[in-house]
C-alpha cells in the first residue's frame, strides 16, 4: 500500500468519525450501538464495510464490546 492510499483511508476514517460524533452529540449519547446506527441510517454493503474497516483508525471514539444474555454487542464510546 502506498502512502497516498494510507493517507486517503485515514482521511475517510476522520470523516466517518466526525459524522458519528455529530450524531452522538445530537442525540446526547455517550455510547452508540454500531448495529443500531447501521440499521437506523440504512447503510449499504460498501458503506458498512468502510465504516467497520475505518473504526480501527478512530482517535476520539473507542470500540467497546458488551456481552448480553445471548450475544455480544459492539458499541462506540467517546473516549
Buried (B, 14 or more C-beta within 10 A) or exposed (E): EEEEEEEEBEEBBBEBBEEBBEBBEEEEBEEBBBEEBBEEEEBEEEEEEBBEEBBEBBEEBEEEEEEEEEEEBBBBBBE
